[in-house]
Amino acid sequence: MTGEVCDYHAATYNVIIERLTNVSPSVITQFSSKFPIVFTTVAGVGDQARAFSVSLGDGKDNEGVVATKGTTLVAIIATATPSSLAQIEAMVNQLL
């Protein structure tokens, strides 16, 4: 397994991007089990994808997507960013 992790932390928001290669697609369960709410299944992103979105109040959200394609897994968690869940899904798809 090989992995890359990027954590961008600003004063008002946080983004974590993880990309793992040479992993079993079943690893998606470990990632989605840590979501703060029950995930939804996402169509059109990799071979399988799961997402969540929860309001933090004041128009801010905590959103995340994890997906696999073959033996690659990408997870992005974005807290209080201006990004939409659809934008996060698109980025995950690009990184797969």
C-alpha positions, 0 to 999 in steps of 0.5 A, a space after each residue: 500500500 502507498 498513500 498520500 495525505 494532504 491536510 489544508 487547515 485555514 483559520 475558518 475551514 479544513 480540508 483533508 485529502 487521502 489517496 491510497 493505492 494497492 488497497 482492497 476496495 473493502 477498505 472503503 468501509 473503514 473510512 465511511 464508518 468514521 463519517 459523523 452521520 450515515 452515508 449515502 451511496 454515490 453513483 458515477 464516482 469510481 467503482 463505489 462511492 459513499 458521501 455525507 453532508 451535515 450542517 454546522 450552522 451559519 451556512 457552513 457544512 461538513 462534507 465528505 466523499 470516499 470512493 474506490 476504483 480498482 485498488 485505489 481509494 480517495 477520500 476528501 473531507 471538507 469542513 466549512 468550505 465554499 465547495 459543494 458536495 458535487 464539487 468534492 465528488 468531481 475532485 474525488 473522481 479526478 484523483 481516482 
